[in-house]
Structure formats: C-alpha cells, structure tokens
C-alpha cells in the first residue's frame, strides 16, 4: 500500500526543555532528525518574523500619532519567540524616554502559540493566507466597552508584508522515515495551547499523493483529536476514515496512581483503575464523533502479558480492537498488525459528526465540549470571561468554533486529577478571538502560552564535536 504521513514540525522550546524533539524514536523516525529538530527549513522563524513585524508596526503606529485611536491598554497582540522563556511572559517595554516608544505592558508567547501559526496551518492557499492575516485583531480603540472597535492587521496595512515573509513557509516540507516512506512535515501548533494539527495544505497533499494518508494531532482525544475533528476537519471539509488511539500500559498505570519509579512493575489493580482514562478517549471517538477506531499499545519491554490482555479485554467490551505496536523496536514490521486493522476499519461506513454545532452561544459550545468530550458537568466562566463572551458575540464571532487551551495531563483543567473524573467543572478565565484563524480561544486553569524550562533542561545534554556532529538530541 502507498502511504504518506503528514506530521507537525518540532518547536525549539521543547527540544531544549523537558520534552525533547519530535522526530520519533528508535526505528520509527523521520530523518534527518537533527535538521528537523533544529531550525528545519526556517518555517518557524518566518512565522516569528511575521508575528513580530505586526507587533512592530502596531507600536510604530501608536508612536507616529495613533491615527486609528488604539488604546495601548487594550492591545491583545503579543510578540513571540520559539523558546521556553518564562521571563518574557509579562514585561514592560517602550521605556527610556519619548524616542523609544510608548511605555506599556506587553509579553511574549512561544511561536507555536502565535495566531500566525494557526493561520498558516488552516490556510488553503496564499490568497486565503493573506486574507486571514488581514483579519487578525491586534487590539481595540479607546472608549467604553460598548463603543470600542477592533483594530486589525489590515487596518495597519501589514498583511502584505507578513504574507511576503510567509510565502515559502506556506509550502510543505518533504522528508522521509528511516524506511523511506515519504513524510510531509509542516506547521506545528501545540495541542494544549493551540489547535495541535499540521497544515491543511500538507494533509490534503498527503491525501492526494498516497492511497492512505496518516496524520496526527497532539496529546489525547480531549485535545488534539477534538481540535482536529471540530476545527480542522470542519474548516477544511475533511472526513477521517479511521482513528488510531495510541496508549501505553505505563501511562495507564500512572493514571491508576502508580508513582513513576514503579511503572516497570506489573500492577493489574492500578492498570484497571487507570483504564477508564483510555476508555473515555475511545468512547469520545466512537460515540461522540462516531468514527471507527483501534487502540495501538506502544509496547515497552516491561509490559506483561496479563497487563496487555487486560487492556485488550476492556477495549473489546467497548467494541474496539487492540493492536500491539512495536514500531520503535522493529520499524514497519512491528506495525503490521496495526496497519491491517486500520485497512479494515477504513472500509467501514462511518457517521462522522462534530461534538457541537457552530450555532449557539460560546458558553453553550464550551458546555458541550466539557460534557461530551471531557466527561464533566459543565463550564464556569469567570466575570472577565463572561464580559469577553458578550463582546465577541456582539462583534459577530459567536458562531466560531472553540479552541480550548487546557492541560494535557488530565481530562479536567486540573493536572492533578488523573483517570476519568466525572463530577467536575472547567473554569474558563479568559476568552480571545483569533479572527484570522477563525476560532475563539478559551484559556482554562493555569495554562500558559509561554512555557518555562525545567530545573534540568534538555539543552544541558546537547553538544557538538569538532566535526560538527550533534549529540544529545532525542
């Protein structure tokens, strides 16, 4: 079978942080790994440049007389850098006297959280890209809430130059796996703080060039898959034929309360306690989105037969098959059973549906996501978020899909709640419109759009020898 894979590009932040690179591992890798993880084709630098050009033009407009009457206190556009740097989350800039701009509060996001990343990944072509860039809202004018007007990149005449910077970044990048399968690696929004999918252009190219197109979305069925299905598929007119849910016995035992140090020891009791987490993800795909799915267990040498049998038994009770994936150790040969099940599933009819319809209020859509996808009671909007919801609906953005920024460690907005909790509410503290991307972002919990480095960053292990060979990347 002719297969194309369509994947996201790695961000430098996690490469040097806690997570490491994103080119795969073992015999399941895209290559050249070092180039892909470090700079690649420069797409992210172009996105950062376009983002920061808009920020520079915005502040310059205010400095040069502020013809658009922009209120510096209501600027929503932040600068970005492709690094984990908590020091830049909240800053004051424009200091040093009149010639250095107007002092104001500002901040940086990581490049993958920039709206321009989402715009690039959702654009269908360069004309659509330029139109979306022009719709980006950077702030609001002076006046009471009822009088203020949004200010866009188009108002600043910025979209043409931004699009020029992104002209080549819009083109997908072709690499290959270790076994010479073509891989299109393009775009890289995180799934916890952004929509978590590679570009629409890359996915459609993979569909056109291969008999089967395999793509991925970050984290679980509550984050990447939800956004892939409710945002990307809706906007691009895509209907998936089948879904692979990837799980590990270790992660399920962790959800069952086992400390990380003890995950290598067989523990059927903890596994059974943690399994509802996986079963909730399976139920989301099968019962909410009505798509055929298979569970792929990424095999570890410490997994026991009894543990694997228990996972298979519980999944089969939901009518879903399990395939052991040994691609890390064996390459393609270790994924044959999984591939056969996927081929079988794609021939099945499906009744793909979204978790929510676009009509209805922002709060209604959030409630449906929390109740159907996360398994909670509903959503709670802070007073700030309630005002923002009213303002966005008044401006005509009530019918946009929702992109929830949420922790990846839990189905809730509290990363300490493992398993599959049910009696919980999700608090939305902030709502903002990504008018270029075409969705409303809902910020929950402690989620940050600029990550920080851990106590011992991965960067400390990376080095280069006298021949230029890089070591320590993973």
C-alpha positions in Angstrom: 0.0 0.0 0.0 1.2 3.5 -0.8 1.2 5.6 2.3 2.0 9.3 3.0 2.4 10.6 6.5 1.6 14.3 7.4 3.2 15.4 10.7 3.9 18.6 12.6 7.3 20.3 12.9 9.1 20.4 16.2 9.4 23.6 18.2 12.8 24.6 19.6 11.3 25.3 23.0 10.5 21.6 23.9 13.7 20.4 22.1 15.7 22.3 24.8 13.1 21.9 27.5 11.6 18.8 29.1 10.0 17.0 26.2 12.8 16.8 23.7 12.5 16.6 19.9 9.6 15.5 17.8 11.1 13.3 15.0 10.1 10.0 16.6 12.5 7.4 18.1 14.1 4.0 17.6 13.2 2.6 14.2 10.1 4.9 13.9 11.7 8.2 12.9 11.7 10.9 10.3 15.1 11.9 9.1 17.4 13.9 9.2 16.5 14.1 12.9 19.0 16.8 13.8 17.9 19.1 11.0 14.2 18.6 11.6 14.5 19.3 15.3 16.8 22.4 14.9 15.5 25.1 12.6 14.4 22.7 9.8 13.5 24.8 6.8 13.1 28.0 8.8 9.3 28.0 8.8 9.0 28.9 12.5 11.5 31.7 12.1 9.3 33.1 9.3 6.2 32.8 11.4 8.0 34.6 14.3 9.2 37.3 12.0 5.7 37.9 10.6 4.3 38.0 14.2 6.9 40.4 15.4 6.6 42.6 12.2 2.9 43.1 13.1 3.9 43.9 16.7 6.5 46.5 15.5 4.0 48.1 13.0 1.4 48.3 15.8 3.6 50.1 18.2 5.0 52.3 15.5 1.5 53.3 14.5 0.9 54.5 18.1 4.3 56.3 18.3 3.6 58.1 15.0 0.4 59.7 16.1 -2.1 56.9 16.6 -4.5 57.8 13.8 -6.5 54.6 14.5 -7.1 55.7 18.1 -5.7 52.4 19.5 -5.9 52.1 23.3 -2.5 50.8 24.5 -4.2 49.2 27.5 -6.4 47.1 25.1 -3.6 45.7 22.8 -4.1 41.9 22.5 -1.2 41.2 20.1 1.9 39.8 21.8 5.4 39.3 20.5 6.8 35.7 20.1 10.0 33.7 20.2 10.4 30.0 19.6 11.9 29.3 23.1 10.6 28.3 26.5 11.3 31.5 28.4 9.0 32.3 31.4 10.9 35.6 32.0 9.2 37.1 28.9 5.6 36.2 29.9 4.8 39.6 31.3 7.1 42.6 30.6 7.0 46.4 30.3 8.6 47.8 27.2 8.9 51.2 25.5 11.0 52.5 28.4 13.8 55.1 28.1 12.1 58.3 27.0 10.0 59.5 24.1 12.2 58.4 21.3 11.9 54.7 22.4 8.2 54.4 22.0 5.3 54.5 24.5 5.7 52.5 27.7 3.2 49.7 28.1 2.6 46.3 29.5 3.5 43.6 26.9 4.5 39.9 26.7 5.8 37.1 24.6 4.2 33.8 23.6 6.1 30.8 22.2 5.9 30.9 18.4 3.8 27.8 18.1 1.1 29.6 20.2 1.1 32.6 17.8 -2.1 33.0 15.8 0.0 33.2 12.7 1.0 29.6 13.2 -2.7 28.7 13.3 -3.4 30.9 10.3 -0.6 29.2 8.2 -1.9 25.7 9.2 -5.5 26.5 8.3 -4.9 28.5 5.1 -5.9 26.8 1.8 -3.6 28.8 -0.4 -1.6 32.1 -0.4 -4.7 34.2 -1.2 -6.5 32.7 1.8 -3.4 33.2 3.9 -3.3 36.9 3.1 -7.0 37.4 3.8 -6.7 35.6 7.1 -3.6 37.6 8.1 -5.6 40.8 7.4 -8.4 39.7 9.7 -6.1 39.3 12.8 -7.2 41.5 15.6 -4.4 43.3 17.4 -6.3 45.4 19.9 -9.2 47.8 20.4 -9.8 51.6 20.2 -10.3 54.0 23.1 -13.9 54.1 24.5 -16.3 52.3 26.7 -16.8 48.6 26.1 -19.9 49.4 24.1 -18.0 51.9 21.9 -14.6 50.2 21.3 -13.8 48.8 17.9 -11.4 46.0 17.0 -8.2 47.0 15.1 -6.9 44.6 12.6 -3.7 43.9 10.7 -5.5 45.1 7.6 -6.1 48.5 9.3 -2.3 48.7 9.8 -1.7 47.7 6.2 0.5 44.9 7.5 -0.9 41.7 5.8 1.0 42.1 2.5 4.5 42.3 4.1 3.5 39.5 6.6 2.4 37.3 3.7 5.7 38.0 1.8 7.6 36.7 4.9 5.4 33.6 4.9 5.4 32.9 1.1 7.9 30.0 1.3 6.8 28.8 4.8 3.4 28.1 3.3 5.0 25.3 1.2 5.0 21.9 2.8 8.4 20.2 3.6 9.1 16.7 2.3 11.3 14.3 4.3 11.3 10.6 4.8 11.1 7.9 7.5 14.0 5.5 8.2 12.3 3.1 5.9 11.9 5.6 3.1 8.2 6.4 3.5 7.5 10.0 2.3 6.7 12.3 5.2 5.3 15.8 4.8 6.3 17.8 7.9 4.6 21.2 8.0 3.3 23.5 10.7 3.5 22.9 14.4 0.9 24.3 16.8 0.8 22.7 20.2 -2.4 20.9 21.1 -2.7 22.2 24.7 -2.3 25.9 23.9 -3.3 25.9 20.3 -5.2 23.7 17.8 -2.5 21.0 17.6 -2.6 19.9 14.0 -0.3 20.1 11.0 -1.3 22.2 8.0 -4.4 21.7 5.9 -2.2 22.0 2.7 0.1 19.2 3.9 -2.8 16.9 4.9 -4.5 17.4 1.5 -1.3 16.8 -0.3 -0.8 13.6 1.5 -4.3 12.5 0.7 -3.7 13.3 -3.0 -0.3 11.5 -3.3 -0.9 8.4 -1.3 -3.5 5.6 -1.1 -3.6 6.2 2.6 -2.8 9.5 4.4 -1.8 9.2 8.1 -1.8 12.3 10.2 -1.6 13.1 13.9 -2.9 15.5 16.4 -1.2 16.3 19.8 -2.0 14.6 23.1 -5.3 12.8 23.6 -8.9 12.7 22.3 -9.7 15.6 24.6 -7.2 18.0 23.0 -5.6 17.2 19.6 -8.3 14.9 18.3 -11.1 17.2 19.5 -9.5 20.2 17.7 -8.6 18.1 14.6 -12.2 17.0 14.3 -14.1 20.1 15.4 -11.8 22.8 14.0 -9.5 21.5 11.2 -11.9 18.9 9.6 -14.8 21.4 9.8 -12.8 24.2 8.2 -11.1 22.0 5.6 -14.1 19.8 4.7 -12.3 16.6 5.8 -13.9 13.4 6.9 -11.5 10.9 8.6 -12.0 7.2 7.7 -10.5 5.8 10.9 -8.8 6.8 14.1 -5.8 5.2 15.9 -5.7 6.0 19.7 -2.2 5.4 21.0 -1.8 4.2 24.6 0.9 2.7 26.8 0.4 0.4 29.8 2.8 2.6 31.8 0.7 5.7 31.3 -2.5 3.8 32.3 -0.8 2.6 35.5 0.3 6.2 36.2 -3.4 7.2 35.8 -4.2 4.4 38.3 -2.0 6.0 40.9 1.4 4.3 40.4 4.5 6.6 41.0 6.8 7.0 38.0 9.6 5.0 39.7 7.3 1.9 40.0 5.8 1.9 36.5 8.0 -1.0 35.3 6.4 -3.4 37.8 3.3 -5.4 36.9 0.3 -3.9 38.7 -3.1 -5.1 37.4 -5.0 -3.3 40.1 -3.6 0.1 39.2 -4.0 -0.7 35.5 -7.7 -1.4 35.9 -8.0 1.8 37.9 -6.3 3.8 35.2 -8.1 2.2 32.2 -11.2 4.4 32.4 -9.0 7.2 31.1 -8.2 5.3 27.9 -11.8 4.1 27.6 -13.0 7.7 27.8 -10.8 8.6 24.8 -12.1 5.6 23.0 -15.7 6.5 23.8 -15.1 10.0 22.5 -14.1 8.8 19.1 -16.6 6.1 18.8 -19.7 7.6 20.5 -19.2 11.4 20.2 -17.6 11.6 16.8 -19.0 8.3 15.5 -15.7 7.2 13.9 -14.3 3.6 13.7 -11.1 3.3 15.9 -8.4 1.0 17.1 -6.2 1.2 20.2 -2.5 0.9 19.4 -0.5 -0.1 22.5 3.0 1.2 22.2 4.9 -1.8 23.6 7.5 -1.5 26.4 9.8 -4.4 27.3 8.3 -4.2 30.9 4.7 -4.8 29.7 3.4 -8.2 30.9 1.0 -10.5 29.0 -1.5 -10.1 31.8 -1.4 -6.3 31.5 -1.8 -6.4 27.7 -4.6 -8.9 28.0 -6.5 -6.7 30.5 -6.3 -3.6 28.1 -7.5 -5.7 25.2 -10.4 -7.1 27.2 -11.6 -3.7 28.4 -11.4 -2.2 24.9 -13.2 -5.1 23.3 -16.0 -4.6 25.8 -16.5 -1.2 24.0 -16.3 -3.0 20.6 -12.8 -1.7 19.8 -9.9 -3.9 18.8 -6.4 -3.5 20.2 -3.1 -3.9 18.2 0.3 -4.1 19.8 2.7 -1.6 18.2 6.4 -2.4 18.2 7.5 0.1 15.6 10.1 1.7 18.0 11.9 -1.6 18.2 11.1 -3.2 14.8 10.2 -0.4 12.4 7.4 -1.1 9.9 7.5 -4.8 10.7 6.3 -4.0 14.2 3.2 -2.2 13.0 1.8 -4.8 10.5 -1.0 -5.9 12.8 -2.0 -2.3 13.4 -1.9 -1.5 9.7 -4.1 -4.4 8.9 -6.7 -3.3 11.4 -6.6 0.3 10.0 -7.1 -1.0 6.5 -10.1 -3.0 7.7 -11.5 0.0 9.6 -11.3 2.5 6.7 -13.6 0.2 4.7 -16.3 0.5 7.3 -19.0 3.2 6.9 -18.9 6.0 9.5 -21.4 8.7 10.6 -18.8 11.3 11.4 -20.3 14.1 13.4 -19.0 17.1 15.4 -19.1 17.4 19.2 -21.0 20.7 18.8 -22.7 22.8 16.1 -21.5 26.3 15.4 -24.8 27.9 16.1 -25.4 28.7 19.7 -23.6 30.8 22.3 -19.9 30.5 23.1 -20.9 29.2 26.6 -23.2 26.6 25.1 -20.4 25.2 22.9 -18.0 25.1 25.8 -20.5 23.2 27.8 -20.9 20.6 25.1 -17.1 20.2 24.9 -16.8 19.7 28.7 -19.8 17.4 29.0 -19.3 15.3 25.9 -15.6 15.2 25.4 -14.1 15.8 28.9 -16.9 14.0 30.8 -17.6 16.9 33.2 -20.7 18.7 34.5 -20.1 21.9 32.5 -18.2 25.1 32.2 -17.9 28.1 34.6 -17.0 31.5 33.1 -15.2 34.0 35.3 -16.7 37.5 35.3 -13.9 38.6 32.9 -14.7 35.7 30.5 -18.4 36.4 30.6 -17.8 40.0 29.5 -15.5 38.8 26.8 -18.1 36.3 25.6 -20.7 39.0 25.3 -18.3 41.3 23.5 -17.2 38.6 21.0 -20.8 37.7 20.3 -21.7 41.3 19.7 -18.8 41.6 17.3 -20.2 38.7 15.3 -17.8 35.9 16.5 -20.4 33.9 18.3 -20.6 31.3 15.5 -16.8 30.4 15.5 -15.5 27.0 16.7 -13.8 26.9 20.1 -10.2 26.1 20.7 -9.8 25.2 24.4 -6.3 25.8 26.0 -6.1 23.2 28.7 -3.6 21.0 30.5 -2.7 17.8 28.6 -2.2 15.8 31.9 -5.9 15.5 32.8 -9.4 15.4 31.2 -10.1 18.3 33.6 -8.5 21.7 33.9 -6.6 20.5 37.0 -3.5 18.5 36.0 -3.5 16.6 39.3 -6.9 14.9 38.6 -6.0 11.6 36.8 -8.1 8.8 35.5 -11.6 9.7 34.2 -13.2 12.1 36.7 -16.9 13.0 36.2 -18.0 15.3 38.9 -16.1 18.4 37.8 -16.5 21.8 36.2 -14.0 23.6 33.9 -13.3 27.2 34.7 -12.6 29.5 31.7 -10.7 32.5 32.9 -10.2 34.3 29.5 -11.7 34.3 26.0 -10.0 35.8 23.0 -10.8 35.8 19.3 -8.3 34.5 16.8 -10.1 36.2 13.9 -7.5 35.2 11.3 -7.6 31.5 12.3 -11.3 31.7 12.7 -11.8 30.4 16.2 -12.3 31.6 19.8 -9.6 30.6 22.3 -10.7 29.7 25.8 -8.0 29.7 28.4 -8.5 27.4 31.3 -6.7 26.5 34.5 -3.0 27.5 34.8 -2.3 27.0 31.1 0.4 29.4 29.8 1.1 30.4 26.2 4.8 30.8 27.0 6.2 27.7 28.7 9.2 27.7 31.0 12.3 25.4 31.2 12.6 22.6 33.8 15.2 22.5 36.5 17.5 20.4 34.3 16.7 21.5 30.6 17.4 19.0 27.8 19.7 21.8 26.4 22.3 20.8 29.1 22.8 17.5 27.4 23.2 18.8 23.8 26.7 19.3 22.4 28.7 19.4 19.1 32.0 17.7 18.4 34.9 19.1 16.3 33.4 17.6 13.1 30.1 19.4 13.7 28.3 16.2 14.7 25.5 17.0 17.2 24.9 14.7 20.2 22.3 14.7 23.0 19.2 15.3 20.9 16.3 13.0 21.5 
